[in-house]
Amino acid sequence: MLFRFAAVVFSLLANPCNAFTPAAFNVHNRRIPTLIERTLEQHMVNGGAERQYEYHDGARIGPPPDLPSLLLHNRIVYIGMPLVPAVTELVIAELLYLNYESISDPITMYINSSGTTTANGQAVGFETEAFAIADVMKYVRPPVHTVALGQAFGAAAMLLSQGKKGRRFALPNATILLNQPRSQARGQASDIAIKAREVIHNRKTTCDLIASACGKTSEEVMEDCSRVKYLQPNEAVEYGLIDKVIQTKGAFSVKNPSFLGAL
């Protein structure tokens, strides 16, 4: 690598006029990078990987942004998986970033998740994952609007209810499910007993959050969660879990991501 860099420097010294000529502009009035800029971008090493870019009409061409980044530019957070630690980390990071970007523009959270279990009821996460997201939803200054699509089961239903009052929605064919946490306790009897107490505490916390959002008592919600309780969107409105069922197209105004103007 040292030999290649020396060769680059030698080529620049051998052609000083081309190397240090100010950047020109093509017929489209787009800036054409100088020889130094092109050479350094091709040969400089960042983190051990060689970087090389392609130019077209003076504009650098690179890989397109990933889909979560595109949604993030529109202040959209999408939860489309069970609430495992990796999902929680990403959602919280997005909420904190959007809070830093603007303290007034609302955040729209789309929820299509089976909560802390898989679709067949197998526990894959802990309720503390949902509690962390719910706390950050209340912590950030922008209002968080929630939209259920597909499914919002268990802890995901609780997150749905934590949106700003009046801005909690569901699409017509969404399904909402209330249930109680599942224990993943294994090991000695004393360890299982300790875990059982923690599950009971998490159950009470979940029911308290739902009760506060729905205007119900904790005892009433706890009784409803003692067995699985399916709610269709209209039933969820009556229950107080959401505020409205979205029936029309274009219910949310969407603007072009801010970075498109730079392309």
PASEBA-1860 file (N, C-alpha, C; in nm, 3 decimals):
! residues 263
1> MLFRFAAV> 0.083/-0.121/0.000/0.000/0.000/0.000/0.087/0.126/0.000 ~ 0.199/0.121/0.076/0.291/0.235/0.079/0.349/0.260/-0.059 ~ 0.382/0.151/-0.131/0.437/0.166/-0.265/0.334/0.231/-0.358 ~ 0.206/0.190/-0.345/0.102/0.247/-0.432/0.085/0.395/-0.403 ~ 0.088/0.432/-0.274/0.071/0.573/-0.240/0.188/0.655/-0.294 ~ 0.310/0.599/-0.286/0.427/0.669/-0.340/0.412/0.689/-0.490 ~ 0.358/0.587/-0.557/0.338/0.599/-0.702/0.238/0.709/-0.734 ~ 0.134/0.720/-0.652/0.034/0.825/-0.673/0.097/0.962/-0.658
9> VFSLLANP> 0.175/0.980/-0.550/0.241/1.108/-0.527/0.334/1.142/-0.642 ~ 0.408/1.041/-0.692/0.500/1.064/-0.804/0.423/1.108/-0.928 ~ 0.307/1.045/-0.954/0.228/1.082/-1.072/0.175/1.224/-1.060 ~ 0.141/1.265/-0.939/0.093/1.401/-0.919/0.203/1.503/-0.941 ~ 0.323/1.471/-0.891/0.436/1.562/-0.909/0.479/1.569/-1.054 ~ 0.462/1.458/-1.126/0.500/1.456/-1.266/0.405/1.537/-1.352 ~ 0.281/1.557/-1.306/0.182/1.632/-1.383/0.121/1.739/-1.293 ~ 0.200/1.837/-1.251/0.150/1.935/-1.154/0.037/2.020/-1.209
17> CNAFTPAA> 0.038/2.044/-1.340/-0.067/2.130/-1.396/-0.204/2.065/-1.383 ~ -0.212/1.939/-1.424/-0.339/1.869/-1.415/-0.380/1.848/-1.271 ~ -0.281/1.824/-1.184/-0.313/1.789/-1.047/-0.373/1.905/-0.970 ~ -0.318/2.026/-0.996/-0.358/2.138/-0.913/-0.443/2.240/-0.989 ~ -0.489/2.203/-1.108/-0.577/2.293/-1.181/-0.710/2.304/-1.108 ~ -0.768/2.423/-1.093/-0.897/2.435/-1.025/-1.002/2.352/-1.094 ~ -1.103/2.311/-1.016/-1.207/2.225/-1.070/-1.281/2.296/-1.181 ~ -1.307/2.223/-1.289/-1.381/2.278/-1.403/-1.529/2.243/-1.390
25> FNVHNRRI> -1.608/2.295/-1.485/-1.751/2.268/-1.485/-1.790/2.218/-1.623 ~ -1.879/2.119/-1.629/-1.920/2.065/-1.757/-2.036/2.146/-1.814 ~ -2.095/2.097/-1.924/-2.201/2.172/-1.992/-2.325/2.184/-1.905 ~ -2.343/2.095/-1.809/-2.458/2.102/-1.720/-2.429/2.188/-1.598 ~ -2.315/2.258/-1.601/-2.275/2.345/-1.490/-2.256/2.267/-1.361 ~ -2.215/2.142/-1.372/-2.184/2.062/-1.256/-2.033/2.054/-1.238 ~ -1.990/2.059/-1.116/-1.848/2.064/-1.086/-1.782/1.930/-1.116 ~ -1.670/1.935/-1.187/-1.592/1.816/-1.216/-1.476/1.809/-1.117
33> PTLIERTL> -1.462/1.700/-1.042/-1.355/1.693/-0.942/-1.217/1.699/-1.007 ~ -1.122/1.757/-0.936/-0.985/1.766/-0.985/-0.919/1.629/-0.979 ~ -0.800/1.622/-1.040/-0.725/1.497/-1.040/-0.690/1.456/-0.897 ~ -0.653/1.553/-0.813/-0.619/1.521/-0.675/-0.739/1.458/-0.604 ~ -0.858/1.521/-0.621/-0.977/1.470/-0.554/-1.010/1.328/-0.601 ~ -1.003/1.306/-0.733/-1.034/1.172/-0.784/-0.932/1.070/-0.736 ~ -0.803/1.108/-0.736/-0.699/1.013/-0.699/-0.706/0.979/-0.551 ~ -0.725/1.080/-0.467/-0.731/1.053/-0.324/-0.852/0.969/-0.289
41> EQHMVNGG> -0.965/0.994/-0.353/-1.084/0.915/-0.324/-1.067/0.770/-0.367 ~ -0.984/0.748/-0.471/-0.963/0.613/-0.520/-0.861/0.536/-0.436 ~ -0.767/0.607/-0.373/-0.656/0.538/-0.310/-0.649/0.552/-0.159 ~ -0.718/0.648/-0.102/-0.712/0.660/0.043/-0.787/0.545/0.107 ~ -0.738/0.500/0.218/-0.794/0.384/0.286/-0.865/0.433/0.412 ~ -0.988/0.385/0.429/-1.067/0.422/0.547/-1.109/0.294/0.618 ~ -1.055/0.272/0.738/-1.091/0.152/0.812/-1.041/0.025/0.748 ~ -0.938/0.033/0.666/-0.882/-0.086/0.605/-0.946/-0.124/0.473
49> AERQYEYH> -1.049/-0.051/0.428/-1.117/-0.085/0.302/-1.092/0.027/0.203 ~ -1.057/-0.009/0.081/-1.029/0.091/-0.021/-1.159/0.148/-0.074 ~ -1.167/0.281/-0.085/-1.288/0.348/-0.131/-1.267/0.393/-0.275 ~ -1.366/0.369/-0.358/-1.359/0.411/-0.497/-1.499/0.452/-0.541 ~ -1.509/0.569/-0.603/-1.638/0.623/-0.644/-1.641/0.638/-0.795 ~ -1.761/0.633/-0.850/-1.782/0.653/-0.993/-1.852/0.786/-1.013 ~ -1.812/0.859/-1.117/-1.870/0.990/-1.144/-1.945/0.987/-1.276 ~ -2.055/1.062/-1.279/-2.132/1.077/-1.402/-2.171/1.224/-1.414
57> DGARIGPP> -2.125/1.290/-1.519/-2.151/1.433/-1.538/-2.108/1.515/-1.417 ~ -1.997/1.475/-1.356/-1.944/1.550/-1.244/-2.008/1.520/-1.111 ~ -2.112/1.435/-1.109/-2.180/1.401/-0.984/-2.135/1.262/-0.938 ~ -2.099/1.251/-0.812/-2.052/1.124/-0.759/-2.169/1.028/-0.743 ~ -2.152/0.906/-0.787/-2.256/0.804/-0.779/-2.217/0.704/-0.672 ~ -2.305/0.680/-0.576/-2.279/0.586/-0.468/-2.400/0.500/-0.443 ~ -2.393/0.413/-0.344/-2.507/0.325/-0.315/-2.625/0.407/-0.264 ~ -2.748/0.365/-0.295/-2.865/0.440/-0.248/-2.884/0.424/-0.098
65> PDLPSLLL> -2.955/0.516/-0.034/-2.982/0.501/0.109/-3.067/0.377/0.136 ~ -3.051/0.318/0.254/-3.132/0.202/0.289/-3.273/0.248/0.324 ~ -3.369/0.153/0.322/-3.509/0.187/0.341/-3.539/0.250/0.476 ~ -3.485/0.197/0.590/-3.511/0.267/0.717/-3.466/0.412/0.716 ~ -3.357/0.442/0.646/-3.312/0.581/0.638/-3.410/0.666/0.560 ~ -3.466/0.611/0.452/-3.566/0.684/0.375/-3.688/0.715/0.461 ~ -3.734/0.616/0.538/-3.848/0.639/0.626/-3.814/0.741/0.734 ~ -3.693/0.733/0.786/-3.652/0.823/0.894/-3.655/0.967/0.848
73> HNRIVYIG> -3.621/0.993/0.721/-3.623/1.129/0.669/-3.766/1.183/0.665 ~ -3.864/1.096/0.661/-4.005/1.138/0.666/-4.060/1.128/0.808 ~ -3.970/1.111/0.906/-4.007/1.102/1.048/-4.102/0.985/1.073 ~ -4.069/0.872/1.011/-4.147/0.749/1.025/-4.061/0.644/1.094 ~ -4.115/0.584/1.198/-4.052/0.472/1.268/-4.140/0.350/1.245 ~ -4.081/0.242/1.194/-4.159/0.122/1.162/-4.112/0.006/1.249 ~ -4.207/-0.052/1.323/-4.178/-0.173/1.402/-4.247/-0.289/1.332 ~ -4.169/-0.374/1.268/-4.226/-0.483/1.190/-4.179/-0.620/1.236
81> MPLVPAVT> -4.125/-0.629/1.358/-4.072/-0.754/1.410/-4.109/-0.765/1.557 ~ -4.095/-0.884/1.616/-4.111/-0.894/1.762/-4.012/-0.804/1.834 ~ -4.044/-0.767/1.957/-3.964/-0.672/2.032/-3.845/-0.742/2.099 ~ -3.746/-0.771/2.019/-3.621/-0.827/2.068/-3.523/-0.711/2.090 ~ -3.411/-0.732/2.161/-3.321/-0.620/2.193/-3.273/-0.541/2.072 ~ -3.244/-0.607/1.960/-3.195/-0.535/1.842/-3.300/-0.439/1.789 ~ -3.426/-0.480/1.790/-3.535/-0.393/1.744/-3.552/-0.276/1.838 ~ -3.548/-0.302/1.969/-3.561/-0.195/2.067/-3.450/-0.092/2.052
89> ELVIAELL> -3.328/-0.139/2.033/-3.214/-0.048/2.017/-3.235/0.045/1.899 ~ -3.279/-0.010/1.785/-3.299/0.070/1.665/-3.412/0.171/1.683 ~ -3.525/0.127/1.740/-3.641/0.215/1.757/-3.607/0.331/1.850 ~ -3.541/0.302/1.962/-3.505/0.407/2.056/-3.406/0.505/1.993 ~ -3.309/0.453/1.919/-3.212/0.540/1.852/-3.283/0.633/1.752 ~ -3.379/0.580/1.678/-3.452/0.662/1.582/-3.534/0.770/1.653 ~ -3.600/0.735/1.762/-3.679/0.833/1.836/-3.591/0.945/1.891 ~ -3.477/0.908/1.947/-3.387/1.009/2.002/-3.329/1.098/1.892
97> YLNYESIS> -3.299/1.040/1.777/-3.248/1.121/1.667/-3.354/1.219/1.617 ~ -3.478/1.172/1.601/-3.584/1.261/1.554/-3.615/1.369/1.657 ~ -3.598/1.338/1.784/-3.616/1.439/1.888/-3.508/1.547/1.874 ~ -3.388/1.507/1.839/-3.278/1.602/1.820/-3.300/1.685/1.694 ~ -3.356/1.622/1.589/-3.374/1.691/1.461/-3.481/1.799/1.469 ~ -3.592/1.771/1.537/-3.700/1.868/1.552/-3.779/1.834/1.677 ~ -3.809/1.936/1.757/-3.884/1.912/1.881/-4.033/1.937/1.862 ~ -4.075/1.974/1.742/-4.217/2.005/1.719/-4.283/1.916/1.614
105> DPITMYIN> -4.210/1.878/1.510/-4.270/1.796/1.405/-4.304/1.657/1.460 ~ -4.425/1.607/1.433/-4.465/1.478/1.491/-4.388/1.361/1.432 ~ -4.382/1.255/1.508/-4.322/1.128/1.467/-4.435/1.028/1.448 ~ -4.435/0.957/1.336/-4.537/0.855/1.310/-4.475/0.717/1.327 ~ -4.531/0.639/1.418/-4.482/0.504/1.445/-4.583/0.402/1.393 ~ -4.540/0.325/1.293/-4.623/0.217/1.239/-4.587/0.088/1.311 ~ -4.688/0.017/1.359/-4.666/-0.102/1.441/-4.729/-0.224/1.373 ~ -4.647/-0.321/1.341/-4.693/-0.450/1.289/-4.608/-0.557/1.357
113> SSGTTTAN> -4.641/-0.585/1.482/-4.553/-0.666/1.565/-4.635/-0.760/1.653 ~ -4.578/-0.876/1.680/-4.639/-0.971/1.772/-4.594/-0.948/1.916 ~ -4.532/-0.834/1.943/-4.490/-0.802/2.079/-4.365/-0.878/2.119 ~ -4.367/-0.930/2.239/-4.250/-1.004/2.290/-4.262/-1.153/2.265 ~ -4.356/-1.194/2.182/-4.372/-1.335/2.146/-4.377/-1.347/1.995 ~ -4.360/-1.469/1.947/-4.378/-1.496/1.805/-4.526/-1.513/1.776 ~ -4.560/-1.531/1.649/-4.700/-1.545/1.612/-4.766/-1.667/1.676 ~ -4.686/-1.770/1.706/-4.742/-1.890/1.767/-4.736/-1.886/1.920
121> GQAVGFET> -4.696/-1.772/1.977/-4.699/-1.756/2.122/-4.572/-1.787/2.195 ~ -4.465/-1.821/2.124/-4.338/-1.851/2.191/-4.269/-1.721/2.233 ~ -4.228/-1.714/2.359/-4.163/-1.593/2.410/-4.025/-1.576/2.348 ~ -3.999/-1.456/2.296/-3.869/-1.427/2.234/-3.805/-1.302/2.294 ~ -3.877/-1.229/2.374/-3.823/-1.106/2.433/-3.882/-1.082/2.571 ~ -3.840/-0.974/2.632/-3.888/-0.939/2.765/-3.972/-0.813/2.757 ~ -4.068/-0.800/2.849/-4.155/-0.683/2.849/-4.076/-0.554/2.872 ~ -3.958/-0.566/2.933/-3.877/-0.446/2.954/-3.838/-0.380/2.822
129> EAFAIADV> -3.833/-0.456/2.713/-3.807/-0.396/2.582/-3.917/-0.298/2.547 ~ -4.042/-0.338/2.567/-4.155/-0.250/2.538/-4.159/-0.132/2.634 ~ -4.125/-0.156/2.761/-4.125/-0.047/2.858/-4.023/0.060/2.819 ~ -3.908/0.018/2.769/-3.805/0.114/2.728/-3.856/0.202/2.615 ~ -3.921/0.141/2.515/-3.974/0.219/2.402/-4.084/0.312/2.451 ~ -4.175/0.262/2.537/-4.284/0.345/2.588/-4.230/0.465/2.666 ~ -4.126/0.444/2.745/-4.068/0.554/2.822/-4.007/0.661/2.730 ~ -3.939/0.615/2.625/-3.878/0.711/2.533/-3.986/0.785/2.453
137> MKYVRPPV> -4.096/0.717/2.420/-4.207/0.784/2.351/-4.259/0.901/2.434 ~ -4.261/0.884/2.566/-4.306/0.992/2.654/-4.195/1.094/2.680 ~ -4.071/1.050/2.667/-3.958/1.137/2.698/-3.933/1.239/2.588 ~ -3.942/1.195/2.461/-3.912/1.287/2.351/-4.018/1.396/2.344 ~ -3.979/1.513/2.297/-4.070/1.627/2.295/-4.168/1.624/2.178 ~ -4.131/1.574/2.058/-4.229/1.570/1.950/-4.342/1.472/1.983 ~ -4.465/1.502/1.943/-4.573/1.405/1.964/-4.553/1.281/1.879 ~ -4.584/1.165/1.935/-4.569/1.038/1.864/-4.707/0.988/1.825
145> HTVALGQA> -4.733/0.978/1.695/-4.859/0.924/1.644/-4.838/0.775/1.617 ~ -4.932/0.692/1.657/-4.918/0.548/1.638/-5.023/0.496/1.540 ~ -4.981/0.400/1.458/-5.070/0.339/1.359/-5.050/0.188/1.363 ~ -5.158/0.113/1.383/-5.151/-0.033/1.382/-5.186/-0.085/1.243 ~ -5.106/-0.176/1.193/-5.136/-0.244/1.068/-5.095/-0.388/1.084 ~ -5.173/-0.478/1.028/-5.142/-0.620/1.042/-5.178/-0.668/1.180 ~ -5.083/-0.661/1.272/-5.106/-0.710/1.407/-5.036/-0.622/1.509 ~ -5.099/-0.609/1.624/-5.039/-0.542/1.740/-5.078/-0.626/1.860
153> FGAAAMLL> -4.991/-0.720/1.895/-5.021/-0.818/1.998/-4.945/-0.786/2.127 ~ -5.011/-0.805/2.238/-4.943/-0.796/2.368/-4.876/-0.663/2.392 ~ -4.743/-0.667/2.408/-4.666/-0.545/2.435/-4.677/-0.445/2.321 ~ -4.694/-0.494/2.197/-4.711/-0.402/2.084/-4.842/-0.326/2.095 ~ -4.948/-0.390/2.146/-5.075/-0.321/2.169/-5.058/-0.212/2.274 ~ -4.977/-0.241/2.375/-4.950/-0.139/2.476/-4.881/-0.018/2.415 ~ -4.781/-0.041/2.326/-4.714/0.070/2.259/-4.812/0.148/2.172 ~ -4.903/0.078/2.108/-5.004/0.145/2.025/-5.085/0.243/2.108
161> SQGKKGRR> -5.119/0.206/2.230/-5.201/0.291/2.316/-5.124/0.410/2.370 ~ -4.990/0.407/2.363/-4.908/0.513/2.422/-4.888/0.632/2.331 ~ -4.947/0.628/2.212/-4.937/0.742/2.122/-5.013/0.863/2.177 ~ -4.996/0.975/2.110/-5.063/1.097/2.153/-5.214/1.079/2.144 ~ -5.284/1.120/2.247/-5.430/1.108/2.248/-5.488/1.184/2.129 ~ -5.577/1.118/2.058/-5.636/1.175/1.938/-5.562/1.141/1.811 ~ -5.442/1.084/1.823/-5.359/1.050/1.706/-5.314/0.905/1.713 ~ -5.400/0.818/1.762/-5.374/0.674/1.765/-5.469/0.608/1.667
169> FALPNATI> -5.413/0.541/1.566/-5.494/0.491/1.456/-5.472/0.342/1.434 ~ -5.560/0.286/1.352/-5.544/0.149/1.304/-5.600/0.141/1.163 ~ -5.538/0.062/1.079/-5.593/0.036/0.946/-5.708/-0.064/0.958 ~ -5.798/-0.069/0.859/-5.924/-0.144/0.875/-5.908/-0.291/0.908 ~ -5.804/-0.356/0.857/-5.789/-0.500/0.876/-5.683/-0.537/0.979 ~ -5.645/-0.442/1.062/-5.549/-0.472/1.169/-5.618/-0.552/1.280 ~ -5.538/-0.630/1.351/-5.587/-0.707/1.466/-5.505/-0.671/1.589 ~ -5.576/-0.643/1.697/-5.512/-0.604/1.822/-5.544/-0.710/1.927
177> LLNQPRSQ> -5.443/-0.746/2.004/-5.458/-0.855/2.101/-5.405/-0.811/2.236 ~ -5.487/-0.831/2.339/-5.443/-0.810/2.477/-5.417/-0.945/2.541 ~ -5.304/-0.960/2.605/-5.272/-1.084/2.677/-5.179/-1.051/2.792 ~ -5.132/-1.150/2.860/-5.041/-1.129/2.972/-4.904/-1.184/2.937 ~ -4.799/-1.136/3.004/-4.663/-1.181/2.971/-4.646/-1.331/2.994 ~ -4.553/-1.388/2.917/-4.517/-1.529/2.933/-4.383/-1.539/3.003 ~ -4.371/-1.636/3.091/-4.247/-1.655/3.164/-4.151/-1.742/3.084 ~ -4.024/-1.705/3.087/-3.919/-1.787/3.024/-3.831/-1.851/3.131
185> ARGQASDI> -3.887/-1.870/3.250/-3.808/-1.919/3.363/-3.763/-2.062/3.341 ~ -3.637/-2.086/3.372/-3.578/-2.219/3.369/-3.483/-2.230/3.488 ~ -3.459/-2.354/3.532/-3.361/-2.374/3.637/-3.423/-2.421/3.767 ~ -3.362/-2.384/3.880/-3.407/-2.430/4.009/-3.541/-2.364/4.047 ~ -3.607/-2.430/4.144/-3.739/-2.382/4.186/-3.731/-2.240/4.242 ~ -3.627/-2.209/4.318/-3.613/-2.075/4.374/-3.595/-1.971/4.263 ~ -3.520/-2.006/4.157/-3.502/-1.913/4.045/-3.634/-1.891/3.971 ~ -3.711/-1.999/3.954/-3.841/-1.987/3.887/-3.935/-1.898/3.967
193> AIKAREVI> -3.931/-1.910/4.100/-4.017/-1.827/4.186/-3.979/-1.679/4.174 ~ -3.850/-1.651/4.170/-3.805/-1.512/4.153/-3.852/-1.457/4.019 ~ -3.837/-1.537/3.914/-3.880/-1.493/3.782/-4.031/-1.475/3.777 ~ -4.105/-1.560/3.846/-4.251/-1.547/3.847/-4.294/-1.414/3.908 ~ -4.225/-1.372/4.015/-4.258/-1.243/4.075/-4.231/-1.128/3.978 ~ -4.124/-1.142/3.901/-4.092/-1.039/3.803/-4.196/-1.034/3.692 ~ -4.244/-1.151/3.648/-4.347/-1.156/3.544/-4.476/-1.091/3.593 ~ -4.511/-1.116/3.718/-4.631/-1.055/3.776/-4.617/-0.903/3.781
201> HNRKTTCD> -4.497/-0.857/3.817/-4.473/-0.712/3.820/-4.484/-0.653/3.680 ~ -4.426/-0.721/3.580/-4.434/-0.671/3.443/-4.578/-0.670/3.393 ~ -4.655/-0.771/3.434/-4.796/-0.774/3.396/-4.870/-0.654/3.452 ~ -4.844/-0.622/3.578/-4.910/-0.506/3.639/-4.869/-0.376/3.571 ~ -4.740/-0.363/3.539/-4.693/-0.241/3.472/-4.760/-0.226/3.336 ~ -4.768/-0.335/3.259/-4.832/-0.330/3.127/-4.978/-0.289/3.140 ~ -5.049/-0.350/3.234/-5.191/-0.319/3.251/-5.210/-0.176/3.299 ~ -5.121/-0.127/3.384/-5.132/0.011/3.431/-5.114/0.110/3.315
209> LIASACGK> -5.019/0.083/3.226/-4.997/0.170/3.112/-5.117/0.170/3.019 ~ -5.173/0.052/2.992/-5.290/0.044/2.906/-5.409/0.113/2.970 ~ -5.429/0.089/3.100/-5.541/0.150/3.171/-5.533/0.301/3.168 ~ -5.413/0.355/3.190/-5.396/0.500/3.187/-5.427/0.557/3.049 ~ -5.388/0.486/2.942/-5.411/0.534/2.807/-5.557/0.519/2.763 ~ -5.627/0.420/2.819/-5.764/0.390/2.777/-5.870/0.452/2.868 ~ -5.828/0.508/2.981/-5.925/0.564/3.075/-6.001/0.458/3.151 ~ -5.937/0.344/3.176/-5.998/0.235/3.251/-5.921/0.211/3.380
217> TSEEVMED> -5.976/0.128/3.466/-5.905/0.092/3.588/-5.808/-0.022/3.559 ~ -5.703/-0.031/3.640/-5.605/-0.138/3.622/-5.668/-0.275/3.642 ~ -5.762/-0.284/3.735/-5.828/-0.412/3.762/-5.908/-0.458/3.640 ~ -5.974/-0.365/3.573/-6.053/-0.401/3.455/-5.963/-0.451/3.343 ~ -5.853/-0.380/3.319/-5.761/-0.422/3.213/-5.694/-0.554/3.250 ~ -5.660/-0.572/3.376/-5.596/-0.695/3.419/-5.689/-0.814/3.399 ~ -5.818/-0.793/3.424/-5.914/-0.901/3.401/-5.926/-0.933/3.254 ~ -5.924/-0.830/3.169/-5.932/-0.854/3.024/-5.807/-0.925/2.973
225> CSRVKYLQ> -5.693/-0.899/3.037/-5.568/-0.960/2.992/-5.545/-1.099/3.051 ~ -5.632/-1.142/3.143/-5.614/-1.273/3.204/-5.627/-1.385/3.101 ~ -5.701/-1.361/2.996/-5.711/-1.449/2.880/-5.692/-1.364/2.756 ~ -5.653/-1.426/2.646/-5.631/-1.348/2.524/-5.761/-1.279/2.485 ~ -5.752/-1.154/2.451/-5.868/-1.074/2.411/-5.837/-1.008/2.278 ~ -5.905/-1.055/2.172/-5.886/-0.998/2.039/-5.978/-0.878/2.022 ~ -5.922/-0.773/1.961/-5.999/-0.653/1.934/-5.984/-0.617/1.786 ~ -6.097/-0.605/1.717/-6.095/-0.550/1.583/-6.084/-0.398/1.595
233> PNEAVEYG> -6.045/-0.328/1.489/-6.021/-0.184/1.501/-6.137/-0.106/1.563 ~ -6.260/-0.135/1.520/-6.374/-0.063/1.577/-6.392/-0.094/1.726 ~ -6.364/-0.219/1.763/-6.371/-0.255/1.904/-6.261/-0.187/1.985 ~ -6.144/-0.171/1.923/-6.034/-0.103/1.991/-6.067/0.044/2.015 ~ -6.143/0.105/1.923/-6.187/0.243/1.943/-6.281/0.251/2.063 ~ -6.376/0.157/2.071/-6.468/0.155/2.185/-6.395/0.127/2.316 ~ -6.292/0.047/2.310/-6.215/0.013/2.430/-6.131/0.131/2.477 ~ -6.100/0.224/2.385/-6.016/0.338/2.418/-5.870/0.318/2.387
241> LIDKVIQT> -5.838/0.206/2.321/-5.698/0.176/2.289/-5.647/0.264/2.175 ~ -5.735/0.293/2.079/-5.702/0.383/1.968/-5.814/0.486/1.957 ~ -5.792/0.583/1.869/-5.890/0.692/1.855/-5.969/0.686/1.726 ~ -5.913/0.623/1.622/-5.981/0.627/1.492/-5.932/0.515/1.403 ~ -6.021/0.467/1.317/-5.984/0.369/1.214/-5.969/0.444/1.083 ~ -5.854/0.428/1.019/-5.826/0.499/0.894/-5.894/0.424/0.780 ~ -5.987/0.489/0.714/-6.061/0.426/0.605/-6.026/0.485/0.469 ~ -5.971/0.605/0.465/-5.948/0.676/0.340/-5.800/0.679/0.306
249> KGAFSVKN> -5.772/0.693/0.177/-5.634/0.707/0.133/-5.584/0.847/0.163 ~ -5.454/0.857/0.181/-5.394/0.988/0.203/-5.429/1.051/0.335 ~ -5.455/0.967/0.437/-5.489/1.023/0.568/-5.370/1.096/0.629 ~ -5.248/1.056/0.588/-5.128/1.123/0.638/-5.063/1.195/0.522 ~ -5.033/1.322/0.542/-4.962/1.399/0.440/-4.815/1.360/0.444 ~ -4.762/1.322/0.329/-4.623/1.278/0.319/-4.548/1.371/0.225 ~ -4.438/1.423/0.271/-4.355/1.509/0.187/-4.231/1.431/0.143 ~ -4.170/1.480/0.036/-4.050/1.414/-0.013/-3.940/1.423/0.090
257> PSFLGAL> -3.861/1.316/0.105/-3.747/1.323/0.198/-3.658/1.440/0.166 ~ -3.601/1.502/0.268/-3.526/1.626/0.250/-3.402/1.607/0.161 ~ -3.345/1.487/0.160/-3.221/1.470/0.084/-3.245/1.457/-0.065 ~ -3.371/1.438/-0.110/-3.397/1.421/-0.253/-3.362/1.548/-0.332 ~ -3.374/1.662/-0.266/-3.342/1.786/-0.336/-3.196/1.799/-0.371 ~ -3.112/1.721/-0.305/-2.967/1.727/-0.332/-2.924/1.632/-0.443 ~ -3.017/1.547/-0.487/-2.979/1.450/-0.590/-2.985/1.513/-0.727
END
